[in-house]
Amino acid sequence: MEKELNFAIDLAKKAGEIIKANFVFGMKKEWKKDNSPVTETDLKINQLVIDSVKKEFPDHKILAEEGSDMSGNGDYVWVCDPVDGTIPFSHGVPTCVFSLALVKNGESILGVVYDPFMDRMYSAVKGQGAFLNGDKISVSKANTIKNTIVGLTFWKEAPFQFYESEKILKENSVKLINVLSVIYMSMMVASGEFSTVVFPGNAAHDAATVKIIVEEAGGKVTDLFGNEQRYDRETKGFLATNGILHDEFLRIIKESMK
């Protein structure tokens, strides 16, 4: 996987340069049918990924937020979110990441996430651990949800709704945060700063890197119902935790969905 990892890291750095170069106030944006914005930066990076993968790995497929190319013949799919956190990015808030995962037969086997503003490069290969700028990282050792930080996001069109979970978590002295970039927040789980991220969306590009990087850091990632799932097609949301607290958060999610 060395070739694929170096390829992904190099691509992440190129994407990061585009993100920084285009980061201005008054950014032009268009709103998609799901009420999420898209910018020229999203589209440019998305096309960069497609062109780069097809040149380097012509048999591989690409599943990306702003356009895919599934014409490959092999078992490998590159799953990309060109700018996760387009809302803050397009409104002058430097909280976004580039995300690229390599998925084989539905399993995330490699992931790279890059925050160009803080120059944080997260990476993981199956069975080799998770790293931040080359240094190994691990999830927190918290064994109670009290006073832990949890990334929690809702929106009207989300496939899964669990609004009551916010009330339940606050009653348990959990500190809730939403920076409008689920992958950014999930990297905080991998780094040991957050205990958990709960995500109600169904797009693979929001989840594929989270699965490999958080789990290689010692955590656990499942769908919102505690099951394993594929990361080359629609998902059933995801729950990313330090592993120790996973069952407790599953219980809270189940209770809040009633």
C-alpha distance (Angstrom), angle and dihedral (degrees) to the residues before:
residue distance angle dihedral
M1 . . .
E2 3.82 . .
K3 3.78 93.1 .
E4 3.81 92.5 48.3
L5 3.81 92.7 45.8
N6 3.80 93.6 50.2
F7 3.79 89.1 47.0
A8 3.82 91.8 52.2
I9 3.80 93.8 46.5
D10 3.80 92.2 49.0
L11 3.80 90.5 48.9
A12 3.82 90.4 48.6
K13 3.81 90.8 54.0
K14 3.81 91.3 50.8
A15 3.80 90.2 48.9
G16 3.79 89.9 48.9
E17 3.79 91.7 55.0
I18 3.80 90.2 52.7
I19 3.81 91.3 48.8
K20 3.81 93.0 51.2
A21 3.81 94.0 43.8
N22 3.82 91.7 53.0
F23 3.81 97.4 42.6
V24 3.80 103.8 116.6
F25 3.78 139.0 133.3
G26 3.79 116.2 -99.1
M27 3.79 92.1 32.9
K28 3.78 114.8 -177.7
K29 3.78 112.8 -117.3
E30 3.78 140.4 167.5
W31 3.80 126.5 -147.9
K32 3.78 119.4 -126.7
K33 3.79 127.3 -146.6
D34 3.79 91.4 -92.0
N35 3.83 89.4 56.7
S36 3.80 93.0 -109.7
P37 3.81 120.1 127.2
V38 3.79 128.2 -118.5
T39 3.80 125.4 -161.9
E40 3.79 135.8 -169.4
T41 3.81 86.4 -102.2
D42 3.82 92.3 59.8
L43 3.80 91.0 50.1
K44 3.80 95.7 44.2
I45 3.80 94.0 50.7
N46 3.80 91.8 43.4
Q47 3.80 90.3 55.8
L48 3.80 91.1 44.6
V49 3.80 89.2 57.0
I50 3.81 93.7 48.4
D51 3.80 93.2 47.7
S52 3.81 93.2 45.2
V53 3.79 95.9 48.0
K54 3.79 93.5 46.3
K55 3.80 90.4 50.9
E56 3.80 96.5 46.6
F57 3.83 101.1 30.5
P58 3.83 107.1 21.7
D59 3.81 94.0 175.5
H60 3.80 93.9 53.4
K61 3.79 123.8 95.9
I62 3.81 127.0 -134.4
L63 3.81 124.4 -142.2
A64 3.80 108.8 -175.6
E65 3.78 136.9 162.0
E66 3.80 97.8 -116.2
G67 3.79 99.6 36.7
S68 3.80 137.9 -21.1
D69 3.79 140.0 -148.1
M70 3.80 110.7 -153.0
S71 3.80 95.3 168.2
G72 3.81 96.2 112.2
N73 3.80 122.8 111.4
G74 3.81 101.8 -146.1
D75 3.80 136.1 83.9
Y76 3.79 94.5 -103.9
V77 3.80 126.4 99.0
W78 3.80 125.6 -179.5
V79 3.81 107.6 -145.8
C80 3.79 114.5 -158.8
D81 3.77 141.2 -176.6
P82 3.82 103.3 -172.9
V83 3.81 93.6 -163.0
D84 3.78 116.7 8.8
G85 3.78 102.4 -168.2
T86 3.80 99.7 37.4
I87 3.81 91.1 156.8
P88 3.81 96.0 61.1
F89 3.83 91.9 34.8
S90 3.80 93.0 53.6
H91 3.81 91.8 47.4
G92 3.79 97.4 51.8
V93 3.80 99.3 -94.6
P94 3.85 113.5 128.1
T95 3.79 97.1 -140.3
C96 3.78 110.0 115.5
V97 3.80 140.9 99.8
F98 3.77 142.2 -156.0
S99 3.80 112.0 -123.3
L100 3.81 130.2 -164.6
A101 3.80 128.4 168.0
L102 3.77 133.1 178.0
V103 3.79 111.9 -139.4
K104 3.81 125.1 -168.4
N105 3.80 118.4 -166.0
G106 3.80 89.6 -20.1
E107 3.83 96.1 -48.8
S108 3.79 122.2 113.7
I109 3.79 106.3 -127.9
L110 3.81 101.6 164.4
G111 3.77 134.3 23.5
V112 3.79 138.8 -180.0
V113 3.80 125.8 -175.4
Y114 3.80 121.6 -179.6
D115 3.79 129.7 -166.0
P116 3.82 102.2 -167.0
F117 3.80 95.1 -171.1
M118 3.80 94.5 58.6
D119 3.82 93.1 26.7
R120 3.80 91.5 -125.1
M121 3.79 113.7 158.6
Y122 3.81 113.0 -170.7
S123 3.78 117.9 -169.6
A124 3.78 140.4 169.4
V125 3.78 139.3 173.5
K126 3.79 121.7 -164.4
G127 3.79 110.1 -85.4
Q128 3.81 95.6 3.2
G129 3.82 104.0 87.6
A130 3.80 131.8 -113.6
F131 3.77 125.7 -76.8
L132 3.80 141.1 -165.4
N133 3.80 112.5 -156.3
G134 3.79 88.5 -23.3
D135 3.80 96.8 -49.5
K136 3.79 119.1 112.3
I137 3.81 115.5 -112.1
S138 3.79 134.5 -164.6
V139 3.77 139.0 -168.7
S140 3.80 123.2 -103.0
K141 3.78 123.5 -81.9
A142 3.82 93.2 -136.2
N143 3.82 111.1 145.4
T144 3.80 96.7 -175.7
I145 3.77 128.9 50.9
K146 3.81 91.9 -137.7
N147 3.81 112.2 116.7
T148 3.79 93.2 -1.8
I149 3.80 120.2 131.3
V150 3.78 116.8 -114.9
G151 3.79 126.7 -170.2
L152 3.80 108.0 -139.7
T153 3.78 127.8 171.5
F154 3.79 135.4 179.7
W155 3.77 135.4 -179.0
K156 3.78 133.4 173.0
E157 3.81 97.0 -111.7
A158 3.82 96.3 45.1
P159 3.82 113.3 130.8
F160 3.80 91.8 -131.5
Q161 3.78 126.0 44.3
F162 3.78 126.3 -163.7
Y163 3.78 105.4 154.5
E164 3.81 92.3 153.6
S165 3.80 89.6 65.9
E166 3.80 90.1 74.6
K167 3.81 90.5 59.5
I168 3.81 93.0 45.1
L169 3.80 93.0 49.1
K170 3.79 93.7 48.1
E171 3.80 89.5 51.3
N172 3.81 86.7 56.7
S173 3.83 92.9 52.7
V174 3.80 93.9 -108.6
K175 3.81 116.0 157.5
L176 3.81 108.8 -130.2
I177 3.79 124.4 -155.1
N178 3.81 136.8 172.8
V179 3.79 119.7 -173.0
L180 3.83 91.6 170.9
S181 3.79 93.8 -113.3
V182 3.78 112.0 93.8
I183 3.80 94.1 -172.1
Y184 3.81 91.3 50.3
M185 3.81 89.4 53.2
S186 3.80 91.8 45.5
M187 3.79 90.2 55.9
M188 3.80 86.0 57.9
V189 3.81 87.0 58.6
A190 3.80 90.2 51.0
S191 3.81 89.6 48.7
G192 3.81 93.0 51.5
E193 3.81 96.4 -113.2
F194 3.83 98.8 105.9
S195 3.79 123.5 39.2
T196 3.79 96.7 -152.3
V197 3.79 149.5 4.5
V198 3.80 122.0 -158.8
F199 3.81 116.2 -163.8
P200 3.84 125.7 -175.7
G201 3.82 98.2 -169.5
N202 3.80 126.7 105.7
A203 3.82 104.5 -147.6
A204 3.80 117.9 117.6
H205 3.81 91.4 -146.1
D206 3.81 88.8 66.0
A207 3.79 93.4 52.7
A208 3.82 114.0 28.9
T209 3.82 98.4 83.9
V210 3.80 91.4 39.1
K211 3.81 90.5 59.3
I212 3.79 96.9 53.7
I213 3.81 100.3 35.8
V214 3.82 98.5 44.3
E215 3.80 93.2 45.0
E216 3.81 93.4 46.0
A217 3.82 85.7 53.0
G218 3.81 88.6 57.3
G219 3.80 100.5 -95.0
K220 3.77 134.0 112.4
V221 3.81 132.7 -113.4
T222 3.80 125.0 -172.4
D223 3.76 137.2 147.8
L224 3.80 116.7 -81.8
F225 3.80 90.1 -87.3
G226 3.80 96.8 52.8
N227 3.79 96.9 -100.6
E228 3.79 132.2 127.5
Q229 3.79 115.2 -112.8
R230 3.79 143.2 -177.0
Y231 3.79 120.6 -95.9
D232 3.79 99.7 -154.1
R233 3.80 95.5 71.8
E234 3.80 140.6 28.9
T235 3.79 114.3 -40.1
K236 3.79 134.9 -152.8
G237 3.78 93.0 -119.6
F238 3.76 118.5 -90.5
L239 3.77 144.0 -107.8
A240 3.81 115.2 -152.0
T241 3.81 116.9 -172.8
N242 3.78 142.8 152.9
G243 3.80 86.1 -95.6
I244 3.79 95.2 -117.1
L245 3.80 92.3 77.3
H246 3.79 97.8 37.3
D247 3.79 98.8 104.3
E248 3.78 92.5 46.6
F249 3.79 92.1 53.5
L250 3.80 91.1 46.4
R251 3.79 88.1 55.5
I252 3.81 91.5 50.6
I253 3.80 92.0 48.5
K254 3.81 91.5 49.2
E255 3.79 91.3 49.1
S256 3.80 93.1 48.2
M257 3.80 93.3 50.8
K258 3.79 93.4 60.9
